[in-house]
Amino acid sequence: MYILLWLIFGALVGWLASILMQKNSSMGLLANIIVGLLGSAIGMGIVDLAGWAKPNAFSIVGVLVSIGGAALLIAVITALKRK
């Protein structure tokens, strides 16, 4: 059950981040899920390194942190593709 929730969460976060970064037309469902899950880990890792309290992933703050991490991941991938 939790795996299904995380897949849906990853898809939602990845999709919102791809819209924010204007990459929605070039990303499919699988890419959105991967970027969403990895971006969530990156966002939570940054929050942890900064010494702030880690929010619950399924809270509003957790979703915003996850979208920020996914957007950062998309920006890094885009920059690496340009080189």
N, CA, C and O atoms as a GROMACS GRO file, in nm:
protein
  332
    1MET      N    1   0.082  -0.120   0.000
    1MET     CA    2   0.000   0.000   0.000
    1MET      C    3   0.086   0.126   0.000
    1MET      O    4   0.059   0.221  -0.073
    2TYR      N    5   0.192   0.124   0.084
    2TYR     CA    6   0.278   0.242   0.092
    2TYR      C    7   0.354   0.265  -0.038
    2TYR      O    8   0.382   0.380  -0.073
    3ILE      N    9   0.387   0.159  -0.108
    3ILE     CA   10   0.458   0.175  -0.236
    3ILE      C   11   0.369   0.250  -0.334
    3ILE      O   12   0.417   0.338  -0.406
    4LEU      N   13   0.243   0.216  -0.339
    4LEU     CA   14   0.150   0.285  -0.427
    4LEU      C   15   0.138   0.433  -0.390
    4LEU      O   16   0.136   0.519  -0.478
    5LEU      N   17   0.131   0.462  -0.261
    5LEU     CA   18   0.126   0.602  -0.216
    5LEU      C   19   0.251   0.679  -0.258
    5LEU      O   20   0.241   0.793  -0.304
    6TRP      N   21   0.369   0.617  -0.243
    6TRP     CA   22   0.493   0.685  -0.281
    6TRP      C   23   0.503   0.704  -0.432
    6TRP      O   24   0.556   0.805  -0.477
    7LEU      N   25   0.451   0.610  -0.511
    7LEU     CA   26   0.451   0.627  -0.656
    7LEU      C   27   0.360   0.742  -0.697
    7LEU      O   28   0.395   0.822  -0.783
    8ILE      N   29   0.244   0.749  -0.636
    8ILE     CA   30   0.152   0.860  -0.664
    8ILE      C   31   0.213   0.992  -0.620
    8ILE      O   32   0.206   1.092  -0.692
    9PHE      N   33   0.274   0.993  -0.501
    9PHE     CA   34   0.340   1.114  -0.450
    9PHE      C   35   0.452   1.157  -0.544
    9PHE      O   36   0.463   1.275  -0.577
   10GLY      N   37   0.536   1.062  -0.588
   10GLY     CA   38   0.645   1.094  -0.680
   10GLY      C   39   0.594   1.148  -0.812
   10GLY      O   40   0.652   1.243  -0.867
   11ALA      N   41   0.487   1.088  -0.864
   11ALA     CA   42   0.430   1.136  -0.990
   11ALA      C   43   0.377   1.277  -0.976
   11ALA      O   44   0.398   1.360  -1.064
   12LEU      N   45   0.308   1.305  -0.866
   12LEU     CA   46   0.252   1.439  -0.844
   12LEU      C   47   0.363   1.543  -0.828
   12LEU      O   48   0.359   1.649  -0.890
   13VAL      N   49   0.462   1.512  -0.744
   13VAL     CA   50   0.572   1.606  -0.721
   13VAL      C   51   0.652   1.628  -0.849
   13VAL      O   52   0.686   1.742  -0.882
   14GLY      N   53   0.683   1.521  -0.920
   14GLY     CA   54   0.758   1.533  -1.045
   14GLY      C   55   0.682   1.612  -1.150
   14GLY      O   56   0.740   1.693  -1.222
   15TRP      N   57   0.552   1.588  -1.158
   15TRP     CA   58   0.469   1.661  -1.254
   15TRP      C   59   0.465   1.810  -1.222
   15TRP      O   60   0.481   1.893  -1.311
   16LEU      N   61   0.444   1.844  -1.095
   16LEU     CA   62   0.440   1.986  -1.056
   16LEU      C   63   0.576   2.053  -1.078
   16LEU      O   64   0.582   2.168  -1.121
   17ALA      N   65   0.685   1.982  -1.048
   17ALA     CA   66   0.817   2.039  -1.069
   17ALA      C   67   0.844   2.057  -1.218
   17ALA      O   68   0.906   2.157  -1.258
   18SER      N   69   0.800   1.963  -1.301
   18SER     CA   70   0.822   1.977  -1.446
   18SER      C   71   0.742   2.093  -1.503
   18SER      O   72   0.788   2.159  -1.596
   19ILE      N   73   0.624   2.119  -1.449
   19ILE     CA   74   0.547   2.236  -1.491
   19ILE      C   75   0.619   2.363  -1.448
   19ILE      O   76   0.630   2.458  -1.525
   20LEU      N   77   0.668   2.365  -1.324
   20LEU     CA   78   0.741   2.481  -1.272
   20LEU      C   79   0.865   2.511  -1.355
   20LEU      O   80   0.898   2.628  -1.378
   21MET      N   81   0.935   2.407  -1.399
   21MET     CA   82   1.059   2.424  -1.475
   21MET      C   83   1.035   2.426  -1.626
   21MET      O   84   1.131   2.427  -1.703
   22GLN      N   85   0.910   2.425  -1.669
   22GLN     CA   86   0.868   2.429  -1.809
   22GLN      C   87   0.927   2.314  -1.890
   22GLN      O   88   0.971   2.333  -2.003
   23LYS      N   89   0.928   2.194  -1.831
   23LYS     CA   90   0.976   2.073  -1.897
   23LYS      C   91   0.866   1.968  -1.907
   23LYS      O   92   0.895   1.852  -1.934
   24ASN      N   93   0.743   2.007  -1.886
   24ASN     CA   94   0.633   1.911  -1.880
   24ASN      C   95   0.613   1.837  -2.011
   24ASN      O   96   0.580   1.719  -2.010
   25SER      N   97   0.633   1.904  -2.124
   25SER     CA   98   0.608   1.839  -2.252
   25SER      C   99   0.713   1.733  -2.286
   25SER      O  100   0.687   1.645  -2.367
   26SER      N  101   0.830   1.741  -2.225
   26SER     CA  102   0.937   1.645  -2.257
   26SER      C  103   0.950   1.533  -2.155
   26SER      O  104   1.037   1.447  -2.168
   27MET      N  105   0.865   1.532  -2.054
   27MET     CA  106   0.874   1.429  -1.950
   27MET      C  107   0.748   1.344  -1.949
   27MET      O  108   0.637   1.395  -1.962
   28GLY      N  109   0.766   1.215  -1.935
   28GLY     CA  110   0.654   1.123  -1.926
   28GLY      C  111   0.626   1.085  -1.781
   28GLY      O  112   0.685   1.140  -1.688
   29LEU      N  113   0.536   0.990  -1.764
   29LEU     CA  114   0.494   0.948  -1.630
   29LEU      C  115   0.610   0.887  -1.552
   29LEU      O  116   0.630   0.920  -1.436
   30LEU      N  117   0.687   0.799  -1.616
   30LEU     CA  118   0.798   0.735  -1.546
   30LEU      C  119   0.904   0.837  -1.504
   30LEU      O  120   0.956   0.830  -1.394
   31ALA      N  121   0.935   0.930  -1.593
   31ALA     CA  122   1.033   1.035  -1.560
   31ALA      C  123   0.981   1.121  -1.445
   31ALA      O  124   1.058   1.159  -1.356
   32ASN      N  125   0.852   1.153  -1.445
   32ASN     CA  126   0.795   1.232  -1.336
   32ASN      C  127   0.805   1.158  -1.203
   32ASN      O  128   0.837   1.219  -1.101
   33ILE      N  129   0.779   1.028  -1.203
   33ILE     CA  130   0.787   0.950  -1.080
   33ILE      C  131   0.930   0.948  -1.028
   33ILE      O  132   0.954   0.970  -0.910
   34ILE      N  133   1.026   0.921  -1.117
   34ILE     CA  134   1.167   0.914  -1.076
   34ILE      C  135   1.215   1.048  -1.025
   34ILE      O  136   1.277   1.056  -0.919
   35VAL      N  137   1.187   1.154  -1.101
   35VAL     CA  138   1.229   1.288  -1.059
   35VAL      C  139   1.161   1.328  -0.929
   35VAL      O  140   1.223   1.391  -0.843
   36GLY      N  141   1.035   1.294  -0.914
   36GLY     CA  142   0.962   1.327  -0.791
   36GLY      C  143   1.020   1.259  -0.669
   36GLY      O  144   1.037   1.322  -0.564
   37LEU      N  145   1.049   1.129  -0.681
   37LEU     CA  146   1.103   1.056  -0.567
   37LEU      C  147   1.246   1.098  -0.535
   37LEU      O  148   1.280   1.120  -0.418
   38LEU      N  149   1.330   1.112  -0.638
   38LEU     CA  150   1.468   1.157  -0.613
   38LEU      C  151   1.471   1.302  -0.564
   38LEU      O  152   1.549   1.337  -0.476
   39GLY      N  153   1.385   1.385  -0.621
   39GLY     CA  154   1.377   1.524  -0.578
   39GLY      C  155   1.331   1.538  -0.435
   39GLY      O  156   1.376   1.626  -0.362
   40SER      N  157   1.241   1.450  -0.394
   40SER     CA  158   1.196   1.451  -0.255
   40SER      C  159   1.312   1.418  -0.162
   40SER      O  160   1.328   1.481  -0.058
   41ALA      N  161   1.392   1.319  -0.199
   41ALA     CA  162   1.508   1.284  -0.118
   41ALA      C  163   1.610   1.397  -0.114
   41ALA      O  164   1.669   1.424  -0.010
   42ILE      N  165   1.630   1.462  -0.228
   42ILE     CA  166   1.723   1.575  -0.234
   42ILE      C  167   1.673   1.691  -0.148
   42ILE      O  168   1.749   1.748  -0.070
   43GLY      N  169   1.546   1.725  -0.161
   43GLY     CA  170   1.488   1.834  -0.082
   43GLY      C  171   1.496   1.808   0.067
   43GLY      O  172   1.532   1.896   0.144
   44MET      N  173   1.461   1.687   0.107
   44MET     CA  174   1.467   1.652   0.250
   44MET      C  175   1.612   1.647   0.298
   44MET      O  176   1.639   1.681   0.413
   45GLY      N  177   1.704   1.605   0.212
   45GLY     CA  178   1.846   1.605   0.248
   45GLY      C  179   1.899   1.746   0.270
   45GLY      O  180   1.977   1.770   0.362
   46ILE      N  181   1.858   1.838   0.186
   46ILE     CA  182   1.900   1.978   0.201
   46ILE      C  183   1.844   2.036   0.331
   46ILE      O  184   1.915   2.106   0.403
   47VAL      N  185   1.719   2.007   0.360
   47VAL     CA  186   1.658   2.054   0.485
   47VAL      C  187   1.732   1.996   0.605
   47VAL      O  188   1.757   2.065   0.704
   48ASP      N  189   1.769   1.869   0.595
   48ASP     CA  190   1.842   1.804   0.705
   48ASP      C  191   1.981   1.864   0.721
   48ASP      O  192   2.025   1.887   0.833
   49LEU      N  193   2.051   1.890   0.610
   49LEU     CA  194   2.184   1.950   0.618
   49LEU      C  195   2.180   2.092   0.674
   49LEU      O  196   2.273   2.136   0.741
   50ALA      N  197   2.072   2.162   0.646
   50ALA     CA  198   2.057   2.299   0.697
   50ALA      C  199   2.026   2.300   0.847
   50ALA      O  200   2.033   2.404   0.912
   51GLY      N  201   1.993   2.183   0.902
   51GLY     CA  202   1.965   2.174   1.044
   51GLY      C  203   1.822   2.205   1.083
   51GLY      O  204   1.790   2.219   1.201
   52TRP      N  205   1.735   2.216   0.984
   52TRP     CA  206   1.595   2.242   1.012
   52TRP      C  207   1.524   2.110   1.041
   52TRP      O  208   1.574   2.003   1.006
   53ALA      N  209   1.410   2.119   1.103
   53ALA     CA  210   1.331   1.999   1.131
   53ALA      C  211   1.272   1.948   1.000
   53ALA      O  212   1.214   2.025   0.923
   54LYS      N  213   1.288   1.819   0.973
   54LYS     CA  214   1.234   1.761   0.850
   54LYS      C  215   1.083   1.748   0.860
   54LYS      O  216   1.032   1.689   0.955
   55PRO      N  217   1.012   1.802   0.762
   55PRO     CA  218   0.867   1.790   0.765
   55PRO      C  219   0.823   1.651   0.719
   55PRO      O  220   0.900   1.579   0.654
   56ASN      N  221   0.702   1.615   0.752
   56ASN     CA  222   0.642   1.492   0.701
   56ASN      C  223   0.624   1.509   0.551
   56ASN      O  224   0.578   1.613   0.505
   57ALA      N  225   0.660   1.408   0.473
   57ALA     CA  226   0.654   1.418   0.327
   57ALA      C  227   0.512   1.446   0.278
   57ALA      O  228   0.495   1.511   0.174
   58PHE      N  229   0.412   1.399   0.350
   58PHE     CA  230   0.274   1.415   0.304
   58PHE      C  231   0.207   1.539   0.363
   58PHE      O  232   0.084   1.549   0.361
   59SER      N  233   0.285   1.632   0.416
   59SER     CA  234   0.230   1.760   0.462
   59SER      C  235   0.252   1.865   0.353
   59SER      O  236   0.324   1.840   0.256
   60ILE      N  237   0.192   1.981   0.370
   60ILE     CA  238   0.207   2.088   0.271
   60ILE      C  239   0.353   2.131   0.261
   60ILE      O  240   0.405   2.146   0.150
   61VAL      N  241   0.419   2.149   0.374
   61VAL     CA  242   0.560   2.188   0.374
   61VAL      C  243   0.645   2.078   0.310
   61VAL      O  244   0.738   2.107   0.235
   62GLY      N  245   0.615   1.953   0.340
   62GLY     CA  246   0.688   1.842   0.281
   62GLY      C  247   0.674   1.836   0.130
   62GLY      O  248   0.771   1.809   0.059
   63VAL      N  249   0.554   1.861   0.081
   63VAL     CA  250   0.532   1.863  -0.064
   63VAL      C  251   0.609   1.979  -0.127
   63VAL      O  252   0.668   1.962  -0.234
   64LEU      N  253   0.609   2.095  -0.064
   64LEU     CA  254   0.682   2.210  -0.118
   64LEU      C  255   0.832   2.185  -0.120
   64LEU      O  256   0.900   2.220  -0.216
   65VAL      N  257   0.884   2.125  -0.013
   65VAL     CA  258   1.027   2.090  -0.009
   65VAL      C  259   1.060   1.988  -0.118
   65VAL      O  260   1.163   1.997  -0.184
   66SER      N  261   0.971   1.891  -0.138
   66SER     CA  262   0.992   1.789  -0.240
   66SER      C  263   0.988   1.849  -0.380
   66SER      O  264   1.068   1.812  -0.466
   67ILE      N  265   0.895   1.940  -0.405
   67ILE     CA  266   0.888   2.007  -0.535
   67ILE      C  267   1.014   2.089  -0.559
   67ILE      O  268   1.067   2.091  -0.670
   68GLY      N  269   1.063   2.156  -0.455
   68GLY     CA  270   1.187   2.232  -0.468
   68GLY      C  271   1.305   2.143  -0.501
   68GLY      O  272   1.388   2.178  -0.585
   69GLY      N  273   1.315   2.027  -0.436
   69GLY     CA  274   1.422   1.933  -0.464
   69GLY      C  275   1.411   1.877  -0.606
   69GLY      O  276   1.513   1.861  -0.674
   70ALA      N  277   1.290   1.848  -0.650
   70ALA     CA  278   1.269   1.796  -0.785
   70ALA      C  279   1.302   1.903  -0.890
   70ALA      O  280   1.360   1.873  -0.994
   71ALA      N  281   1.264   2.027  -0.862
   71ALA     CA  282   1.297   2.137  -0.954
   71ALA      C  283   1.449   2.156  -0.962
   71ALA      O  284   1.503   2.181  -1.070
   72LEU      N  285   1.517   2.144  -0.850
   72LEU     CA  286   1.663   2.153  -0.848
   72LEU      C  287   1.723   2.039  -0.931
   72LEU      O  288   1.818   2.061  -1.006
   73LEU      N  289   1.670   1.920  -0.917
   73LEU     CA  290   1.718   1.805  -0.994
   73LEU      C  291   1.698   1.827  -1.144
   73LEU      O  292   1.786   1.798  -1.223
   74ILE      N  293   1.582   1.879  -1.182
   74ILE     CA  294   1.555   1.907  -1.324
   74ILE      C  295   1.651   2.013  -1.376
   74ILE      O  296   1.700   2.002  -1.488
   75ALA      N  297   1.679   2.116  -1.296
   75ALA     CA  298   1.772   2.221  -1.337
   75ALA      C  299   1.913   2.165  -1.357
   75ALA      O  300   1.981   2.201  -1.453
   76VAL      N  301   1.957   2.079  -1.268
   76VAL     CA  302   2.090   2.019  -1.281
   76VAL      C  303   2.097   1.930  -1.405
   76VAL      O  304   2.194   1.935  -1.480
   77ILE      N  305   1.995   1.848  -1.427
   77ILE     CA  306   1.993   1.761  -1.545
   77ILE      C  307   1.993   1.843  -1.673
   77ILE      O  308   2.062   1.810  -1.769
   78THR      N  309   1.915   1.950  -1.675
   78THR     CA  310   1.909   2.038  -1.792
   78THR      C  311   2.045   2.102  -1.818
   78THR      O  312   2.089   2.110  -1.932
   79ALA      N  313   2.111   2.148  -1.712
   79ALA     CA  314   2.243   2.211  -1.727
   79ALA      C  315   2.347   2.109  -1.777
   79ALA      O  316   2.432   2.144  -1.859
   80LEU      N  317   2.339   1.986  -1.729
   80LEU     CA  318   2.433   1.884  -1.774
   80LEU      C  319   2.409   1.844  -1.919
   80LEU      O  320   2.504   1.810  -1.991
   81LYS      N  321   2.284   1.846  -1.962
   81LYS     CA  322   2.253   1.812  -2.102
   81LYS      C  323   2.304   1.920  -2.199
   81LYS      O  324   2.336   1.889  -2.313
   82ARG      N  325   2.310   2.042  -2.154
   82ARG     CA  326   2.354   2.153  -2.240
   82ARG      C  327   2.504   2.146  -2.268
   82ARG      O  328   2.550   2.194  -2.372
   83LYS      N  329   2.579   2.088  -2.175
   83LYS     CA  330   2.724   2.084  -2.192
   83LYS      C  331   2.765   1.974  -2.280
   83LYS      O  332   2.885   1.956  -2.305
   0.00000   0.00000   0.00000
